[in-house]
């Protein structure tokens, strides 16, 4: 009996959060061209850069998330990037578009900046109810909840 209780608790505790159905949200890419910042002369950069810092504009990516069908139990949104760093944690307003700053597209492809994101929708007691997973492959293909959506 004790083993059954432990297995049940383990299953509930480690149960994976389900993906948010694609009918409930809209995710749009906003690609802009921005000049790369000039490196600080006093700092040594160890990061790999694809484009030179010549001041030429480079593609820069924003993601705009809009909730189409709000779920009343989902009251908070928490955005995490690949090394489990929280980018955003706030009360969810379904009428507002959540704008995520992804960075330069070449840096995403070269793995200089984060390339894996989780958008978690939480209940009022901060329990995860659903999630959206965004992953950028090295060739620029991006996946939303494991489904191929396009290429940068």
C-alpha positions as CSV (number, residue, x, y, z in Angstrom):
1,X,0.0,0.0,0.0
2,X,2.8,2.4,0.9
3,X,4.5,1.7,-2.5
4,X,1.3,2.5,-4.3
5,X,1.0,5.8,-2.5
6,X,4.7,6.7,-3.4
7,X,4.2,5.7,-7.0
8,X,1.0,7.8,-7.3
9,X,2.7,10.8,-5.7
10,X,5.7,10.5,-8.0
11,X,3.5,10.3,-11.1
12,X,1.5,13.4,-10.1
13,X,4.6,15.3,-9.1
14,X,6.6,14.6,-12.2
15,X,3.7,14.6,-14.7
16,X,4.5,16.6,-17.7
17,X,2.5,19.8,-18.4
18,X,0.3,19.4,-21.5
19,X,0.8,21.6,-24.5
20,X,-1.6,24.5,-25.0
21,X,-3.8,23.7,-28.0
22,X,-2.9,25.6,-31.1
23,X,-6.4,26.9,-31.5
24,X,-6.1,28.8,-28.2
25,X,-3.1,31.0,-29.1
26,X,-1.5,32.8,-32.0
27,X,2.3,33.2,-32.3
28,X,3.6,35.6,-34.8
29,X,7.2,36.3,-35.8
30,X,8.2,40.0,-36.1
31,X,11.5,40.2,-38.0
32,X,13.2,43.6,-38.0
33,X,16.6,44.8,-39.1
34,X,18.8,46.4,-36.4
35,X,22.4,47.4,-36.4
36,X,24.6,45.2,-34.1
37,X,26.0,47.0,-31.1
38,X,29.7,47.9,-31.3
39,X,31.8,45.9,-28.9
40,X,33.2,47.6,-25.9
41,X,36.9,48.2,-26.4
42,X,37.7,47.4,-22.8
43,X,36.0,43.9,-22.8
44,X,37.1,40.7,-24.5
45,X,34.3,39.0,-26.3
46,X,34.5,35.2,-26.3
47,X,31.2,34.7,-28.1
48,X,31.1,33.5,-31.7
49,X,29.6,36.1,-34.0
50,X,28.5,35.3,-37.6
51,X,28.1,38.9,-38.7
52,X,30.8,41.5,-38.3
53,X,30.1,44.5,-36.1
54,X,30.4,46.9,-39.0
55,X,27.2,48.7,-38.2
56,X,25.3,46.9,-41.0
57,X,21.7,46.0,-40.1
58,X,21.1,42.4,-39.2
59,X,17.8,40.4,-38.7
60,X,16.5,40.7,-35.2
61,X,13.6,38.6,-34.0
62,X,10.6,39.3,-31.7
63,X,7.8,36.9,-31.0
64,X,4.2,38.2,-30.4
65,X,2.0,35.9,-28.4
66,X,-1.8,36.5,-28.4
67,X,-4.3,34.4,-26.5
68,X,-7.3,33.7,-28.8
69,X,-9.4,31.6,-26.4
70,X,-8.6,32.5,-22.7
71,X,-9.0,29.8,-20.1
72,X,-10.3,31.2,-16.8
73,X,-8.1,29.0,-14.7
74,X,-4.9,30.4,-16.3
75,X,-4.2,33.6,-14.4
76,X,-0.4,33.9,-14.8
77,X,2.2,33.5,-17.6
78,X,5.8,32.5,-16.9
79,X,8.4,32.6,-19.8
80,X,11.5,30.5,-19.3
81,X,14.5,30.3,-21.6
82,X,16.8,27.2,-22.2
83,X,19.0,27.3,-19.0
84,X,15.8,27.6,-16.8
85,X,16.2,31.4,-16.5
86,X,12.9,33.2,-16.0
87,X,12.3,36.1,-18.5
88,X,8.8,37.0,-17.6
89,X,6.5,36.2,-14.7
90,X,3.3,38.2,-14.5
91,X,-0.5,38.2,-14.3
92,X,-2.0,37.1,-17.6
93,X,-4.1,39.6,-19.4
94,X,-5.7,37.8,-22.4
95,X,-6.3,41.1,-24.2
96,X,-2.6,42.1,-24.3
97,X,-0.1,40.7,-26.8
98,X,3.0,39.3,-25.0
99,X,6.1,40.5,-26.9
100,X,9.2,38.4,-26.4
101,X,12.7,39.7,-27.4
102,X,14.6,36.8,-29.0
103,X,17.6,38.6,-30.3
104,X,19.6,38.4,-33.6
105,X,18.6,35.4,-35.7
106,X,22.2,34.4,-36.5
107,X,23.0,34.3,-32.8
108,X,20.0,32.1,-32.2
109,X,21.2,29.7,-35.0
110,X,24.8,29.8,-33.7
111,X,23.6,29.1,-30.1
112,X,25.2,32.3,-28.8
113,X,21.8,33.4,-27.4
114,X,19.0,31.1,-26.0
115,X,17.2,29.0,-28.6
116,X,14.7,27.0,-26.4
117,X,11.8,28.7,-24.6
118,X,8.9,27.6,-22.5
119,X,5.8,29.7,-21.9
120,X,3.9,28.3,-18.9
121,X,0.4,29.2,-18.0
122,X,-0.2,28.9,-14.3
123,X,-3.2,28.7,-12.0
124,X,-3.8,31.1,-9.1
125,X,-1.8,28.8,-6.8
126,X,1.0,28.8,-9.4
127,X,0.5,25.2,-10.6
128,X,1.3,24.7,-14.3
129,X,-1.8,24.1,-16.4
130,X,-0.4,24.2,-20.0
131,X,2.7,25.3,-21.9
132,X,3.9,26.4,-25.2
133,X,7.4,25.2,-26.2
134,X,9.4,27.1,-28.8
135,X,12.6,25.6,-30.2
136,X,15.0,26.9,-32.9
137,X,17.1,24.4,-34.7
138,X,20.6,25.2,-35.9
139,X,19.4,25.6,-39.5
140,X,16.8,28.2,-38.5
141,X,13.8,25.9,-38.5
142,X,11.5,26.7,-35.6
143,X,9.1,24.4,-33.8
144,X,6.2,25.3,-31.7
145,X,5.0,22.5,-29.4
146,X,7.0,20.0,-31.5
147,X,5.3,21.1,-34.7
148,X,7.4,22.7,-37.5
149,X,6.2,26.2,-38.1
150,X,8.8,27.7,-40.5
151,X,12.3,28.8,-41.0
152,X,14.2,32.0,-40.1
